[in-house]
């Protein structure tokens, strides 16, 4: 599978005439001889760029209308791509994403299978459960006026499995939640759902970290640290002001209250001496490019979260101390 160049020789007039009518997305049957491309025609952009097929036979199996967009056009709008999803899925980037998903699910199954987990399917048609979102309802044909609910998660079923002695369960399961779209959630989505009996916190984290390391290694060839970096909730809030910080972001809160508790400027000294107050510094790369107006807007923004003020110092050239 893939892309390969096929050429036809005018010395075969009937076949050459048929080849002249071939257009994008035509389905064809080709018979020919693989040969090295002539000097000067090698295409390093293709995996098959050093060879071509010298066509000897050609049959058009199915003609195609002009495609709504070219598969190599990166500027096609998302709306148009989704309208012609069957064409969009032919694009190499979409093909790779689907193959990556398949590799990921295969790696997850293998990892869990090797550690004694059972892949068990749970019902899709069930009763409503007290989850955090609304259920999708399916009317019952045999019980007039009654409805099934599509599961928001297999929570109840996996707890039943634990009670039944299936002490290690997993499934890659479809879930349904009748709620508004979010960046990481759609009305229907797939999740890896698992449950274990008689596990403590460290054992669970070790197992899950190992699974993620194995997944990235097998699907992307990326080596992740062992163990993963960890920090307490208190440290995360102190350093980043968030319980889910993105450690790729260089913005970190640095406590400077010990430098401010004796200064005469009460705006700094007051919070520094207050047990419930805090004075922190935030180093912003390229922050010297910010205008006064932009800084004033940030001052209003931090006030939303309880900050009493925002002072700044611009460093234009650290090597010269200015």
Secondary structure, DSSP 8 states (H G I E B T S, - for coil): -----EEE-TTSHHHHHHHTT--TT-EEEEEEEEEE--TT---TTSTTTTEEEEEEEEEEEE-----SS-TT-TT--HHHHHHTHHHHTTSHHHHHHHHHHHHHHHHHHHHHHTTT-EE----SEE-----SSB--EEE-SSSTT-EEEE-S-SHHHHHHHHHTT--EEEEEEEEE-BS--BTTB-SEEEEEEEEESS--HHHHHHHHHHHHHHHHHHHH-----SS-----HHHHHHHHSSTT--TT----EEE-HHHHTT-S-HHHHHHHHSTT---EEE--TTGGG--HHHHHHHHHHHHTTT---------S-GGGT-
